[in-house]
């Protein structure tokens, strides 16, 4: 949908393999996954918004000049989510789109503060995402889990509210597995969020902050040291620090890599300059993700095709990449084993045909 999308030059049969490959996705945002059809429907429901109601007009609307512009546009779409019915519709339809791409398991990043501060009742919000989660698993077979993330641009007030919603046993949804930090990194130091991550970790949640997307490798170190990150969202600038790459590889701390997103937000200039090659050469566990797919004119299948071109992967290499995401997920071991086995069976059948 955006001018930044570069169609990967991979063989047609490899694209067909990717389309049927069972997958897990670990870095994909709730509102940012709203398809043009759903964004248009929500904009029509709320005509006071500046978001276009015409899906074609969204092409230009979702063309970003830089990361700050992306955040501005993203927040305008967030403004369209105003009722529990909006929340439920969005969540269920995101799962539908994932299922079409053979996504078996996804950890969807949700920013509850963005909805509760706009007046959606917190209990109604939790009920809406959980109802959609259960319906999606029953209808599509896609298992959803939640990461509640702090919108860094909203400051410590949002951190307090997100931590409360994530750790209150009366509110915490069954599908919640992790705690994150998103939004702009410039001017939003990671260490200030340590008390909120400490609370979330004490409550049994995993730590998965964004870091090193638009700032240097020190932000990644801060996320590891102060927020006890178990995975890093993006981590793009990690390639600038060999010691950091070695640390990530040795500790098996995965990076949630989103290639097209990094081009669209100007975090990386071109796909050929993307550091994914440096990550893999250093032995870092790399997972492939779509981030905010409709906004970036991509989807998870396309991101796998991009990775195949950049890394020179064949079918077996792509299957291993898909298994990286399963390994890095917070799914239980029987669930991981089931998806790994399905990937292996699919690959063996494909190569034998």
C-alpha positions, 0 to 999 in steps of 0.5 A: 500500500505504500511507495516503500514496498519493494517486491522481492525478486524470488522464484514464483514457486518459492512464493507459493511455498511461503504462502502455505508455510505454517508460521508464528508471528511475534511482532505485530500491532493490534491497531496497526494490523487493521486492513484498509477495509476495516480502517475504512469501515471504522472511519465511516463510523466516526466521520469526525476523524481525518482518516480517509474512508476510501481504501484507495485514499489510504494508499497516500495516507499511509505513506510516511516521511519519517518515523515521527510522521508514522506515529502521527498517522498511527495515532489517528487510526487509534482514534477510530477505536472508540467502543468495545464493538470496534475493539472486537471487530478489529481483533477478530478481523486481524485474526482472519487475515493472519489465518489466510497466511497460515499463521498458527500462533501470534503474539499481538501487541495491544496498547490498552491505554490508548483505548481506556483513556479514550473512555472505553471501559477497561473491563469491556475492553478486556472482554472484547479482546478475549471474546475475539480471541476465543472466536478466532481460535474456534473459527480459524484455528489461529491461536492469539496471545497478547502483549500489553505495551506502554506507549512511550510517547505518553509518558509514565502515566501510561506506564502506570496504567498499562502495568496496572491493567496487566497485573490486576488479577481482576482485569488481566486477560487469560491470553496475556503473556508479555509486557512491552514498550513501543512508540518513539525511542528518541527522547524516551529513555528505556531505564525510566520504565524499569519499575513497571517492567519489574512489576510485570515480570513479578506478575509472571509476564515476559519482557519484550520492549522495542529498542534500537529501531530508530536509536543506537545500540545503547538503547538495546543495552538499556532494554536488556539491562534495565527492562530484562528484555527476553526478546528485542522488538526490531533491534535494528541498530544492534548491528553497529555493536559487535559486542552486542551481537555476540551477547544476543547470540550467546544468550539466545535473545531473539530479535523481532525483525520487520524489514519492510517496516524499517524501510517505511519508517526510514529506520533503514534506507534500503532493503539491501542495507538492512542489517538482517544479514549481519544478525544471521552471520553473528548467530543471532536468533532472527524472527520475521514479522510484519509490524503494522502490515497494511500501513506498510503495504506488506504482510507476513508472507511478503516479509518471508519473501524479502528475507528469502531474497536478502539471506539467499534462502531456499525452502529448507532455510525458510522452514528454519526461519519459521521455526525460529519464531516458534522457538522464540515464542511464549507458547507452551512446549506441546504447542511449539512441538505441534507447529514445528512438526507441521512445518517439517511435514509441510516442507517434506511434502513440498520437496517430495512433490 
